[in-house]
Amino acid sequence: MFEGQPKGLYALALANTGERFGYYTMLAVFALFLRANYGLSPAMAGIIYSSFLMLVYFLPIVGGALADKFGFGRMVTIGILIMFAGYLLLSVPLGGDSVALVVMLGALLLIGFGTGLFKGNLQVMVGNLYDDAQYADKRDAGFSIFYMAINIGALFAPTAAIKIKEYAEQSLGYSSNDAYHFSFAVACASLILSIAIYYLFRSTFRHTEGGTKKADAKAEEPAEELSKEETKQRIIALCLVFAVVIFFWMAFHQNGLSLTYFADEFTAQSAEGLQSMVFDVWNLVLVILIVYAGFSLFQSKTAKVKGISAAVIVAAIALLVYKYATLEGSVSISAPIFQHFNPFYVVALTPVSMAIFASLAAKGKEPSAPRKIAYGMIVAAIAYALMLIFSFGLPMPQTTIGADGEQVAAHVADVTPNLLIGTYLILTFGELLLSPMGIAFVSKVAPPKYKGMMMGGWFVATGIGNLLVVVGGLLWGAVPLWVVWSVFLAVCLVAAVFMFAMMKRLEKVC
């Protein structure tokens, strides 16, 4: 899995892990913060939440265009500095009045613009590593590893957000609303770590940064010359893919909005026994260790490595058994914690998906990237079909009057947490088929002169999808729950049908 990859991949992946940890720590509690701190309705909170997500993923096209002219590395560095300023501003508790709201919106603009300079250009640099002929056949695997690293940061984010908020409330005496800002401050620290990793290991990927005559010359040596017609075909194919992924992200990023509302208002707030163990992130880490050690056990060629792998498996299982045996009572469940299941599944299942596709490739049966994307849309539809079925008979969302006289969401049902846990599992299967493969497809198919802009186009599509996330907020409380989920089920199926209809044109440029 990790053999034969360029060294620069791991440096870039770790730099991204730090940034993503801070981002997802903030995002884990952001929708709930908007409603609690400013007394916003689900719809208005949804508008701000989805607009921010749109900004984060729309602006990489600007960052890509600037990087094509000034260099990818330079934009990555500037982006981190701008993001730091935004998170620093967001971490200051200013209350819930209109001035505080304006400052918060200004912070979101800075974070969005900084991410636009950082995110897409870092991924272009990853793609540039595979322009070297010796790594060309490892591009898809490399992006899967890179995507896994992103989710390592996201895995710990919900727990960090909850624990730091609780610490601010219980140990430092801050009010519930002011304590949210401590979760946002985590992003500042994570960005410092991210930029440190970037510069410490810069020598392993400096040739991918662009922006200097020496670097540009090296990057352009292997670049193929394309005719105007072929360039046009590739751009059209990419635009067709962009059109489809809009609807995936519209559905997928409900994890931070309507699915979080569902966790807060309709899901049991405590768990016991074996079920309670999945809400401890360290138990999930042990499961991940078992998965990776298992692959190492069967794939390694030396007795020493096999022995170490077996020892790790035995130790991890023994620790899980011990923790289960010493469980006492129930554990409370906070709505944001459900967001750690998606990155957990990504990290745990990445080697599984890579092994499956490697096996199919060896037999000459591996699906093309566009076909994987289409399958991902179908899988996402299945996830919302599950939510739809189990939402029949549930009451409409309700509000109650809080201590300060504002309207707050009411908890009206105790649905088993297994519903959301299963839904996130299915959505993750769809994500693994669509996201890392889509990014790899863009880096491979994009005309050399437009790499930055085309990667930016991928993020624009993601941004538009994120803007459409607001649909979940607008529907929340306005229609029965099963209708909310049926909307996302429908858009995923329609997008899949469109993708299959365009398959011949898409596979022509692969």
C-alpha positions, 0 to 999 in steps of 0.5 A: 500500500505504502511501497514505492510512493514518492517521499513528498507525498507523506510530507504534503499529506501530514501538512494537510492533516494538521490544517484539516484537524483544525478545520473539522474541529471548528466545523463539528460544532459550528452549526450548533454554535450558530443556533445557540450563540445567535439564536438563529433558526435552523434555516438561517443557521443552514444558510450561513453554514452552507455559504461558508462551505461554498466559500471554502470550496469555491475560492480554490479556483481563484487560488488555482488561477493565482498559482498557475501564475505565481506558483503553488507553494507560494499560494499555500504559504500565504493561504495558511497565514490568512487562515490563521488570521481568520481562526484567531478572530473566530476564537475571540468570544464577543457575545451574540449581538449584531457586532459579534455576528459581523465579526464572525462573518468576517472571520469566515471570509478570511478562512474561506479565502485562505483555504482557497489558496491552500487546499487545491494548490496543495493537491495539485502539488501532490498530483505533480509528484506523479508526473515522474514516470516512475510514479505514474502508475501509483497516482490513484493509490497516492491520492487514496493515502493522501485522502486517508491522511486528511481524515486522520485529522478529521477523526480526532476533531469532534472529540477535540471540539467537545472536550475542549468546550467542556473544559472551558465550561467546567474548569475555566467557568465560561458560559456554554456559548463562549466555550465554543470559541475554545474549540475554534482556537484549536485551528490556530494551533493546528495551522502552526503545526501544519506550516512547520511540517511543510517547511521542515520537509520541503526538500522532498516536494520543492520541485512541485511548487512552481513559481521559479524558472528552475522549478517550472522547467523541471515540471514542464519536461514531462508535460505532454503537448495537447492539441486544441481539440484534445484540450477542449475534450478534456475540459468538457469531460472534467466539467461533466464530472464537476456537474455530477459531484455537485449533487454528491456534496450537497447530500454528503455534507448534510453530516454537519447540518441536517444529520447533526440536527437529527443527532441532536433532536432525534437520537438517543443521548446515551449508550451502554455496553458495546455500543458505547465503546464506539463513541470513544475515539481511542477505541476506534484508533485501536480498530484502525491499528488492527486493520492495518496490522492485519494487512501488514501481517498478510502482505509483509515478506519478513518474519520480523514484520509479521511478528510485530504485526501479530503482536499489535493485533493481539495487544489491540484486541486485548485492550479492547476486551479489557475496556469492554470488561470494565465498562460501567453504566452509560456514556452521554452522547453529544451530537457532534461526536457522530461526525467522527464516524465518517473519517474513522471509516475512511481511514479504516477502509482505505486499505480495504478499497485499495486492495479490492481495486488492486485485485481488480486491476491485476485482472484487468477489471478495475472500473474507470474513475468516472465509473467509480464516481457513478457508483459512488452516487448510487451508494450515497442514494442507498444511505439516504434510503436508509434514513428515509425508511427509519424516519417514517412515523417520527414527529416533526422537529420542534422548538422550545423556549430556552433560559434566555427566552430564545427558541432552541431545538427540542429533543423529541425522540430517542432513535438508536444511534446505530441508524446514523452510525450505519448511514455514515458507513454507507456514505463513506463507501460512496465517498471513497468511490468518488472523492479521492478517485475524482481528485486523481482523475482531475490531476491526470486529465487536466491539460498541463497549462490549466492544472491549477484552474481545473483543480480549482474547478473541482472545488468550485463544483464542491462549493456549489454542492456545499451551497446547496447543503442549505436545502437540508436547513430549509426543509428542516421543520417544514416537512416530515423527515422522510421527505427531507431524506427523499430529496437527497436520495433523488438527487443522487440517483439522478446524478448517477443516471446522468453519469452513466449516460455520459460514460463513453465520453468520459472514459475516452479521455482516461 
